[in-house]
């Protein structure tokens, strides 16, 4: 299940946004360098242990380095299996940055 950047951008930065963007890359911040603006870093390897900290009223949008990596898919499966509304960001971070969409340093 993928969601388009167009849908996510509609409410990016809005306090009432239905979306929470999760950066599920397992790398340290030095390797990441940047993330989608407003994303919450929650590595895929730790996600299952932090589900109780997430709001079931929100829709989670997970992303990894690029669409060829599997962490986004693993995170999506964890969230959906736990009863959350969730999507994987189409194009992942690589696609987001390729379109010059908002990012921030980590």
VEXNULO-397435 format. One record per atom (N, C-alpha, C, O, CB): residue number from 1; atom name; x, y, z. Coordinates in nm, 2 decimals, always signed. Each point is the difference from the previous one (the first is absolute). Glycine has a CB too. Layout:
! VEXNULO-397435
 gumi drense      X      Y      Z
  NUM     CA      X      Y      Z
...
***
This chain:
! VEXNULO-397435
 gumi drense      X      Y      Z
    1      N  +0.08  -0.12  +0.00
    1     CA  -0.08  +0.12  +0.00
    1      C  +0.09  +0.12  +0.00
    1      O  +0.07  +0.03  +0.09
    1     CB  -0.26  -0.15  +0.03
    2      N  +0.18  +0.20  -0.23
    2     CA  +0.08  +0.12  -0.01
    2      C  -0.09  +0.12  +0.01
    2      O  -0.12  +0.00  -0.04
    2     CB  +0.29  -0.12  -0.10
    3      N  -0.11  +0.23  +0.18
    3     CA  -0.06  +0.13  -0.01
    3      C  +0.09  +0.10  -0.07
    3      O  +0.12  -0.01  +0.01
    3     CB  -0.24  -0.03  +0.21
    4      N  +0.06  +0.13  -0.30
    4     CA  +0.07  +0.09  -0.08
    4      C  +0.05  +0.12  +0.08
    4      O  -0.06  +0.04  +0.10
    4     CB  -0.07  -0.11  -0.30
    5      N  +0.24  +0.13  +0.16
    5     CA  +0.05  +0.12  +0.06
    5      C  -0.10  +0.11  -0.01
    5      O  -0.01  +0.09  +0.09
    5     CB  +0.24  -0.15  -0.14
    6      N  -0.31  +0.06  -0.05
    6     CA  -0.10  +0.11  -0.02
    6      C  -0.10  +0.00  +0.12
    6      O  -0.03  +0.10  +0.05
    6     CB  +0.05  -0.12  -0.30
    7      N  -0.07  -0.10  +0.29
    7     CA  -0.09  -0.01  +0.11
    7      C  +0.07  +0.04  +0.13
    7      O  -0.07  +0.08  +0.08
    7     CB  -0.05  -0.27  -0.20
    8      N  +0.24  +0.15  +0.14
    8     CA  +0.07  +0.04  +0.13
    8      C  +0.03  +0.15  +0.00
    8      O  -0.01  +0.06  +0.11
    8     CB  +0.11  -0.29  -0.10
    9      N  -0.07  +0.29  -0.12
    9     CA  +0.04  +0.14  +0.00
    9      C  -0.12  +0.09  +0.04
    9      O  +0.02  +0.11  +0.04
    9     CB  +0.15  -0.16  -0.22
   10      N  -0.29  +0.00  +0.15
   10     CA  -0.12  +0.08  +0.03
   10      C  -0.01  +0.05  +0.14
   10      O  -0.05  +0.11  +0.03
   10     CB  -0.07  -0.24  -0.20
   11      N  +0.17  +0.05  +0.27
   11     CA  -0.01  +0.04  +0.14
   11      C  +0.13  +0.00  +0.07
   11      O  +0.01  +0.00  +0.12
   11     CB  -0.24  -0.10  -0.12
   12      N  +0.34  +0.10  -0.08
   12     CA  +0.14  +0.00  +0.06
   12      C  +0.01  +0.12  +0.09
   12      O  -0.01  +0.12  -0.05
   12     CB  +0.11  -0.25  -0.15
   13      N  -0.06  +0.12  +0.32
   13     CA  +0.02  +0.11  +0.10
   13      C  -0.13  +0.04  +0.07
   13      O  +0.01  +0.09  +0.08
   13     CB  +0.18  -0.02  -0.23
   14      N  -0.30  -0.12  +0.11
   14     CA  -0.13  +0.04  +0.06
   14      C  -0.02  -0.08  +0.13
   14      O  +0.01  -0.13  +0.00
   14     CB  -0.11  +0.18  -0.23
   15      N  +0.08  +0.01  +0.34
   15     CA  -0.02  -0.06  +0.13
   15      C  -0.12  -0.10  +0.00
   15      O  +0.00  -0.10  +0.07
   15     CB  +0.10  +0.30  +0.04
   16      N  -0.19  -0.18  -0.20
   16     CA  -0.12  -0.08  -0.01
   16      C  +0.01  -0.11  -0.11
   16      O  -0.10  -0.06  -0.04
   16     CB  -0.03  +0.25  +0.13
   17      N  +0.25  -0.21  -0.14
   17     CA  +0.02  -0.09  -0.11
   17      C  -0.04  -0.14  +0.05
   17      O  +0.04  -0.04  +0.11
   17     CB  +0.15  +0.18  -0.21
   18      N  -0.25  -0.22  +0.01
   18     CA  -0.03  -0.14  +0.04
   18      C  +0.12  -0.09  -0.01
   18      O  +0.00  -0.11  +0.04
   18     CB  -0.23  +0.15  -0.12
   19      N  +0.34  +0.02  +0.02
   19     CA  +0.12  -0.09  -0.03
   19      C  +0.11  +0.03  +0.10
   19      O  +0.03  +0.11  +0.04
   19     CB  -0.09  -0.11  -0.28
   20      N  +0.13  -0.11  +0.28
   20     CA  +0.13  +0.01  +0.07
   20      C  +0.10  -0.07  -0.09
   20      O  -0.02  -0.12  -0.03
   20     CB  -0.09  +0.12  +0.26
   21      N  +0.21  +0.07  -0.27
   21     CA  +0.10  -0.05  -0.08
   21      C  +0.11  -0.07  +0.08
   21      O  +0.06  +0.07  +0.09
   21     CB  -0.10  +0.10  -0.27
   22      N  +0.07  -0.30  +0.16
   22     CA  +0.10  -0.07  +0.07
   22      C  +0.12  -0.03  -0.08
   22      O  -0.01  -0.07  -0.11
   22     CB  -0.17  -0.03  +0.25
   23      N  +0.30  +0.15  -0.10
   23     CA  +0.12  -0.04  -0.07
   23      C  +0.05  -0.13  +0.07
   23      O  +0.04  +0.00  +0.11
   23     CB  +0.02  +0.25  -0.16
   24      N  -0.07  -0.36  -0.02
   24     CA  +0.03  -0.13  +0.06
   24      C  +0.13  -0.05  -0.04
   24      O  +0.03  -0.12  +0.02
   24     CB  -0.27  +0.07  -0.03
   25      N  +0.33  +0.13  -0.04
   25     CA  +0.14  -0.04  -0.03
   25      C  +0.07  -0.04  +0.12
   25      O  -0.01  +0.07  +0.11
   25     CB  +0.02  +0.08  -0.31
   26      N  +0.07  -0.26  +0.20
   26     CA  +0.07  -0.05  +0.12
   26      C  +0.14  +0.07  +0.01
   26      O  +0.08  -0.05  +0.09
   26     CB  -0.21  -0.17  -0.11
   27      N  +0.16  +0.32  -0.05
   27     CA  +0.14  +0.06  +0.00
   27      C  +0.01  +0.10  +0.11
   27      O  -0.10  +0.06  +0.04
   27     CB  +0.12  -0.11  -0.29
   28      N  +0.10  +0.08  +0.30
   28     CA  +0.02  +0.11  +0.09
   28      C  -0.02  +0.13  -0.07
   28      O  +0.01  +0.01  -0.12
   28     CB  +0.15  -0.15  +0.26
   29      N  -0.18  +0.25  -0.06
   29     CA  -0.03  +0.13  -0.06
   29      C  +0.12  +0.05  -0.09
   29      O  -0.03  +0.07  -0.10
   29     CB  -0.11  -0.02  +0.30
   30      N  +0.26  -0.09  -0.16
   30     CA  +0.11  +0.05  -0.09
   30      C  -0.01  -0.06  -0.14
   30      O  +0.04  +0.07  -0.10
   30     CB  +0.11  -0.06  +0.30
   31      N  -0.20  -0.13  -0.21
   31     CA  -0.02  -0.06  -0.13
   31      C  -0.12  +0.06  -0.07
   31      O  -0.01  +0.01  -0.13
   31     CB  +0.12  -0.22  +0.21
   32      N  -0.22  +0.24  -0.01
   32     CA  -0.12  +0.05  -0.06
   32      C  +0.02  +0.14  -0.05
   32      O  -0.04  +0.03  -0.12
   32     CB  -0.09  -0.17  +0.28
   33      N  +0.18  +0.23  -0.08
   33     CA  +0.03  +0.14  -0.04
   33      C  -0.13  +0.08  -0.01
   33      O  -0.01  +0.11  +0.05
   33     CB  +0.21  -0.18  -0.17
   34      N  -0.30  +0.02  +0.06
   34     CA  -0.13  +0.08  -0.01
   34      C  -0.12  -0.10  +0.00
   34      O  +0.02  -0.12  -0.02
   34     CB  +0.10  +0.30  -0.11
   35      N  -0.24  -0.12  +0.14
   35     CA  -0.12  -0.08  +0.00
   35      C  -0.11  +0.09  -0.05
   35      O  +0.02  +0.12  -0.02
   35     CB  +0.06  -0.26  +0.22
   36      N  -0.19  +0.08  -0.23
   36     CA  -0.12  +0.08  -0.04
   36      C  -0.04  +0.09  +0.11
   36      O  +0.00  -0.03  +0.12
   36     CB  -0.08  -0.15  -0.27
   37      N  +0.05  +0.31  +0.11
   37     CA  -0.03  +0.10  +0.10
   37      C  -0.12  -0.05  +0.09
   37      O  -0.10  -0.03  -0.05
   37     CB  +0.18  +0.21  -0.11
   38      N  -0.05  -0.17  +0.29
   38     CA  -0.10  -0.04  +0.10
   38      C  -0.02  -0.15  +0.03
   38      O  -0.08  -0.04  +0.08
   38     CB  -0.03  +0.24  -0.16
   39      N  +0.20  -0.28  +0.02
   39     CA  -0.01  -0.15  +0.02
   39      C  +0.05  -0.03  +0.14
   39      O  +0.08  +0.07  +0.06
   39     CB  -0.04  -0.11  -0.31
   40      N  -0.09  -0.07  +0.30
   40     CA  +0.03  -0.06  +0.13
   40      C  +0.10  -0.12  -0.03
   40      O  -0.04  -0.09  -0.07
   40     CB  -0.18  +0.17  +0.18
   41      N  +0.34  -0.07  -0.06
   41     CA  +0.09  -0.11  -0.02
   41      C  -0.03  -0.12  +0.10
   41      O  +0.00  +0.02  +0.12
   41     CB  +0.18  +0.14  -0.20
   42      N  -0.22  -0.27  +0.02
   42     CA  -0.03  -0.12  +0.08
   42      C  +0.05  -0.12  -0.09
   42      O  -0.08  -0.05  -0.08
   42     CB  -0.12  +0.16  +0.20
   43      N  +0.32  -0.15  -0.10
   43     CA  +0.06  -0.11  -0.08
   43      C  -0.09  -0.12  +0.00
   43      O  -0.06  -0.04  +0.10
   43     CB  +0.29  +0.13  -0.05
   44      N  -0.23  -0.16  -0.17
   44     CA  -0.08  -0.12  -0.01
   44      C  +0.03  -0.10  +0.10
   44      O  -0.09  -0.07  +0.05
   44     CB  +0.07  +0.12  -0.29
   45      N  +0.15  -0.06  +0.28
   45     CA  +0.04  -0.11  +0.09
   45      C  -0.06  +0.03  +0.14
   45      O  +0.00  -0.09  +0.08
   45     CB  +0.21  +0.06  -0.21
   46      N  -0.25  +0.15  +0.16
   46     CA  -0.05  +0.04  +0.13
   46      C  -0.15  +0.02  +0.00
   46      O  -0.07  +0.01  +0.11
   46     CB  +0.28  +0.09  -0.06
   47      N  -0.28  -0.10  -0.16
   47     CA  -0.14  +0.04  -0.02
   47      C  -0.09  -0.09  +0.09
   47      O  -0.09  +0.06  +0.07
   47     CB  +0.14  +0.02  -0.30
   48      N  -0.04  -0.21  +0.22
   48     CA  -0.09  -0.08  +0.08
   48      C  +0.00  +0.02  +0.15
   48      O  -0.10  -0.02  +0.07
   48     CB  +0.14  -0.15  -0.25
   49      N  +0.08  +0.22  +0.23
   49     CA  +0.01  +0.03  +0.14
   49      C  -0.06  +0.14  +0.04
   49      O  +0.00  +0.03  +0.12
   49     CB  +0.20  -0.18  -0.11
   50      N  -0.24  +0.23  -0.11
   50     CA  -0.05  +0.13  +0.03
   50      C  -0.14  +0.03  -0.05
   50      O  -0.05  +0.11  +0.00
   50     CB  +0.28  -0.04  -0.01
   51      N  -0.30  -0.18  -0.02
   51     CA  -0.14  +0.02  -0.05
   51      C  -0.09  +0.06  +0.10
   51      O  -0.09  +0.07  -0.04
   51     CB  +0.13  -0.27  -0.10
   52      N  -0.02  +0.18  +0.27
   52     CA  -0.09  +0.06  +0.10
   52      C  +0.02  +0.15  +0.01
   52      O  -0.08  +0.07  +0.06
   52     CB  +0.09  -0.29  +0.06
   53      N  +0.09  +0.27  -0.19
   53     CA  +0.03  +0.15  +0.00
   53      C  -0.07  +0.07  -0.11
   53      O  +0.00  +0.12  -0.01
   53     CB  +0.22  -0.16  +0.12
   54      N  -0.28  -0.04  -0.20
   54     CA  -0.06  +0.06  -0.13
   54      C  -0.15  +0.01  +0.02
   54      O  -0.06  -0.07  +0.08
   54     CB  +0.24  -0.03  -0.22
   55      N  -0.23  +0.20  +0.07
   55     CA  -0.14  +0.04  +0.01
   55      C  -0.08  -0.08  -0.11
   55      O  +0.02  +0.02  -0.12
   55     CB  +0.04  +0.21  +0.21
   56      N  -0.15  -0.32  -0.04
   56     CA  -0.08  -0.08  -0.10
   56      C  -0.10  +0.09  -0.08
   56      O  -0.06  -0.05  -0.10
   56     CB  +0.08  -0.15  +0.25
   57      N  -0.04  +0.32  -0.11
   57     CA  -0.09  +0.09  -0.08
   57      C  +0.07  +0.06  -0.12
   57      O  -0.06  +0.06  -0.09
   57     CB  -0.06  -0.01  +0.30
   58      N  +0.26  -0.06  -0.22
   58     CA  +0.07  +0.05  -0.11
   58      C  +0.03  -0.10  -0.10
   58      O  -0.02  -0.12  +0.02
   58     CB  +0.13  +0.28  +0.14
   59      N  -0.07  -0.11  -0.28
   59     CA  +0.04  -0.09  -0.11
   59      C  +0.15  +0.02  -0.02
   59      O  +0.05  +0.11  -0.01
   59     CB  -0.28  -0.10  -0.10
   60      N  +0.30  -0.13  +0.12
   60     CA  +0.15  +0.01  -0.01
   60      C  +0.05  -0.02  -0.14
   60      O  -0.05  -0.09  -0.07
   60     CB  +0.06  +0.00  +0.31
   61      N  +0.08  +0.17  -0.28
   61     CA  +0.07  -0.01  -0.13
   61      C  +0.14  -0.03  +0.03
   61      O  +0.08  +0.08  +0.05
   61     CB  -0.24  +0.09  -0.16
   62      N  +0.20  -0.29  +0.07
   62     CA  +0.14  -0.04  +0.02
   62      C  +0.09  +0.02  -0.12
   62      O  -0.05  -0.02  -0.12
   62     CB  -0.03  -0.15  +0.29
   63      N  +0.20  +0.19  -0.15
   63     CA  +0.10  +0.01  -0.12
   63      C  +0.13  -0.05  +0.04
   63      O  +0.05  +0.00  +0.12
   63     CB  -0.18  +0.19  -0.21
   64      N  +0.20  -0.24  -0.01
   64     CA  +0.14  -0.05  +0.01
   64      C  +0.08  +0.08  -0.10
   64      O  -0.04  +0.10  -0.05
   64     CB  -0.04  -0.34  +0.12
   65      N  +0.21  +0.19  -0.09
   65     CA  +0.09  +0.07  -0.09
   65      C  -0.06  +0.02  -0.14
   65      O  +0.00  +0.11  -0.06
   65     CB  +0.19  -0.20  +0.19
   66      N  -0.23  -0.03  -0.19
   66     CA  -0.06  +0.00  -0.14
   66      C  -0.10  -0.11  -0.01
   66      O  -0.01  -0.08  +0.09
   66     CB  +0.23  +0.18  -0.18
   67      N  -0.28  -0.10  -0.02
   67     CA  -0.11  -0.10  -0.01
   67      C  +0.05  -0.15  -0.02
   67      O  -0.08  -0.09  +0.00
   67     CB  -0.06  +0.27  -0.10
   68      N  +0.27  -0.19  +0.08
   68     CA  +0.06  -0.14  -0.01
   68      C  +0.04  -0.06  +0.13
   68      O  +0.03  -0.12  +0.00
   68     CB  +0.05  +0.19  -0.22
   69      N  -0.09  +0.00  +0.33
   69     CA  +0.04  -0.05  +0.13
   69      C  -0.13  -0.05  +0.07
   69      O  -0.11  +0.03  -0.04
   69     CB  +0.31  +0.13  +0.05
   70      N  -0.17  -0.25  +0.09
   70     CA  -0.12  -0.07  +0.06
   70      C  -0.05  +0.06  +0.14
   70      O  -0.10  -0.05  +0.05
   70     CB  +0.19  -0.15  -0.17
   71      N  -0.01  +0.29  +0.18
   71     CA  -0.04  +0.05  +0.13
   71      C  -0.14  +0.06  +0.00
   71      O  -0.08  -0.02  +0.10
   71     CB  +0.32  +0.06  -0.05
   72      N  -0.28  +0.03  -0.15
   72     CA  -0.13  +0.06  -0.01
   72      C  -0.11  -0.10  +0.00
   72      O  -0.10  +0.01  +0.06
   72     CB  +0.20  +0.18  -0.18
   73      N  -0.07  -0.30  +0.04
   73     CA  -0.10  -0.11  -0.01
   73      C  -0.01  -0.07  +0.14
   73      O  -0.11  -0.04  +0.04
   73     CB  +0.16  +0.01  -0.29
   74      N  +0.06  +0.01  +0.31
   74     CA  +0.00  -0.07  +0.14
   74      C  -0.08  +0.09  +0.10
   74      O  -0.08  -0.05  +0.07
   74     CB  +0.30  -0.06  -0.12
   75      N  -0.19  +0.24  +0.05
   75     CA  -0.07  +0.09  +0.09
   75      C  -0.15  +0.00  -0.03
   75      O  -0.08  +0.00  +0.09
   75     CB  +0.29  +0.14  -0.07
   76      N  -0.25  -0.13  -0.15
   76     CA  -0.14  +0.00  -0.04
   76      C  -0.07  -0.13  +0.05
   76      O  -0.11  +0.01  +0.06
   76     CB  +0.17  +0.13  -0.26
   77      N  +0.00  -0.25  +0.19
   77     CA  -0.05  -0.13  +0.04
   77      C  -0.02  +0.00  +0.16
   77      O  -0.10  -0.04  +0.05
   77     CB  +0.20  -0.07  -0.25
   78      N  -0.01  +0.16  +0.27
   78     CA  -0.01  +0.01  +0.15
   78      C  -0.11  +0.09  +0.04
   78      O  -0.08  -0.04  +0.08
   78     CB  +0.32  +0.01  -0.06
   79      N  -0.26  +0.15  -0.09
   79     CA  -0.10  +0.09  +0.04
   79      C  -0.14  -0.06  -0.04
   79      O  -0.09  +0.01  +0.08
   79     CB  +0.25  +0.18  -0.11
   80      N  -0.17  -0.24  -0.09
   80     CA  -0.13  -0.06  -0.04
   80      C  -0.04  -0.12  +0.08
   80      O  -0.12  -0.01  +0.04
   80     CB  +0.16  +0.09  -0.27
   81      N  +0.05  -0.16  +0.27
   81     CA  -0.03  -0.12  +0.08
   81      C  -0.04  +0.04  +0.14
   81      O  -0.07  -0.07  +0.07
   81     CB  +0.24  -0.05  -0.20
   82      N  -0.13  +0.24  +0.18
   82     CA  -0.04  +0.05  +0.13
   82      C  -0.12  +0.09  +0.00
   82      O  -0.04  +0.05  +0.10
   82     CB  +0.28  -0.06  -0.04
   83      N  -0.31  +0.01  -0.18
   83     CA  -0.12  +0.07  -0.01
   83      C  +0.00  +0.15  -0.03
   83      O  -0.10  +0.07  +0.01
   83     CB  +0.02  -0.23  +0.15
   84      N  +0.20  +0.21  -0.20
   84     CA  +0.01  +0.14  -0.04
   84      C  -0.03  +0.02  -0.15
   84      O  +0.01  -0.09  -0.08
   84     CB  +0.17  +0.12  +0.26
   85      N  -0.23  +0.09  -0.21
   85     CA  -0.01  +0.04  -0.14
   85      C  +0.14  +0.05  -0.04
   85      O  +0.06  +0.08  +0.06
   85     CB  -0.31  -0.01  -0.04
   86      N  +0.30  -0.13  -0.13
   86     CA  +0.14  +0.03  -0.04
   86      C  +0.02  -0.02  -0.15
   86      O  -0.07  -0.08  -0.06
   86     CB  +0.15  +0.01  +0.29
   87      N  +0.01  +0.14  -0.28
   87     CA  +0.04  +0.00  -0.14
   87      C  +0.15  +0.01  -0.01
   87      O  +0.07  +0.05  +0.09
   87     CB  -0.29  +0.05  -0.17
   88      N  +0.28  -0.15  -0.03
   88     CA  +0.14  +0.03  -0.04
   88      C  +0.00  +0.11  -0.10
   88      O  -0.08  +0.00  -0.09
   88     CB  +0.15  -0.24  +0.14
   89      N  +0.02  +0.33  -0.03
   89     CA  +0.01  +0.12  -0.09
   89      C  +0.06  -0.05  -0.13
   89      O  +0.10  -0.05  -0.01
   89     CB  -0.07  +0.21  +0.20
   90      N  -0.11  -0.13  -0.30
   90     CA  +0.04  -0.04  -0.13
   90      C  +0.13  +0.08  -0.03
   90      O  +0.01  +0.12  +0.01
   90     CB  -0.25  -0.17  -0.09
   91      N  +0.34  -0.02  +0.03
   91     CA  +0.13  +0.06  -0.04
   91      C  +0.10  +0.02  +0.11
   91      O  +0.11  +0.03  -0.02
   91     CB  -0.24  +0.09  -0.15
   92      N  +0.08  -0.14  +0.30
   92     CA  +0.09  +0.01  +0.12
   92      C  +0.07  +0.13  +0.00
   92      O  -0.04  +0.10  -0.06
   92     CB  +0.07  -0.35  +0.06
   93      N  +0.07  +0.26  +0.08
   93     CA  +0.08  +0.12  +0.02
   93      C  +0.06  +0.05  -0.13
   93      O  +0.01  +0.12  -0.03
   93     CB  +0.03  -0.18  +0.27
   94      N  +0.02  -0.04  -0.31
   94     CA  +0.06  +0.03  -0.13
   94      C  -0.09  +0.08  -0.09
   94      O  +0.04  +0.10  -0.06
   94     CB  +0.10  -0.30  +0.09
   95      N  -0.26  +0.15  -0.05
   95     CA  -0.10  +0.07  -0.08
   95      C  -0.04  +0.13  +0.05
   95      O  -0.01  +0.10  -0.08
   95     CB  -0.07  -0.32  +0.01
   96      N  +0.06  +0.23  +0.20
   96     CA  -0.04  +0.13  +0.07
   96      C  +0.11  +0.11  -0.03
   96      O  -0.03  +0.11  -0.05
   96     CB  -0.09  -0.24  +0.23
   97      N  +0.25  +0.09  -0.16
   97     CA  +0.11  +0.09  -0.02
   97      C  +0.02  +0.03  -0.15
   97      O  +0.03  +0.12  -0.03
   97     CB  +0.08  -0.20  +0.24
   98      N  -0.14  -0.01  -0.29
   98     CA  +0.01  +0.02  -0.15
   98      C  -0.09  +0.10  -0.05
   98      O  +0.02  +0.06  -0.10
   98     CB  +0.05  -0.29  +0.08
   99      N  -0.18  +0.25  +0.09
   99     CA  -0.10  +0.10  -0.04
   99      C  +0.02  +0.13  +0.08
   99      O  -0.09  +0.09  -0.01
   99     CB  -0.08  -0.27  -0.04
  100      N  +0.28  +0.19  +0.12
  100     CA  +0.03  +0.12  +0.08
  100      C  -0.11  +0.04  +0.10
  100      O  -0.03  +0.12  +0.02
  100     CB  +0.17  -0.04  -0.21
  101      N  -0.20  -0.18  +0.26
  101     CA  -0.10  +0.02  +0.10
  101      C  +0.07  +0.03  +0.13
  101      O  +0.11  -0.03  +0.02
  101     CB  -0.28  -0.12  -0.14
  102      N  +0.09  +0.20  +0.22
  102     CA  +0.06  +0.05  +0.12
  102      C  +0.07  -0.11  +0.09
  102      O  -0.06  -0.10  +0.03
  102     CB  -0.11  +0.27  -0.03
  103      N  +0.30  -0.14  +0.03
  103     CA  +0.08  -0.09  +0.09
  103      C  +0.06  +0.09  +0.11
  103      O  -0.01  +0.12  -0.01
  103     CB  +0.06  -0.28  -0.18
  104      N  +0.00  +0.09  +0.29
  104     CA  +0.07  +0.08  +0.10
  104      C  +0.12  -0.09  +0.05
  104      O  +0.00  -0.12  -0.02
  104     CB  -0.21  +0.24  +0.09
  105      N  +0.31  -0.05  -0.01
  105     CA  +0.12  -0.08  +0.05
  105      C  -0.04  -0.07  +0.13
  105      O  -0.09  +0.04  +0.07
  105     CB  +0.24  +0.13  -0.17
  106      N  -0.09  -0.29  +0.12
  106     CA  -0.02  -0.07  +0.12
  106      C  +0.11  +0.01  +0.10
  106      O  +0.00  -0.05  +0.11
  106     CB  -0.13  -0.11  -0.24
***
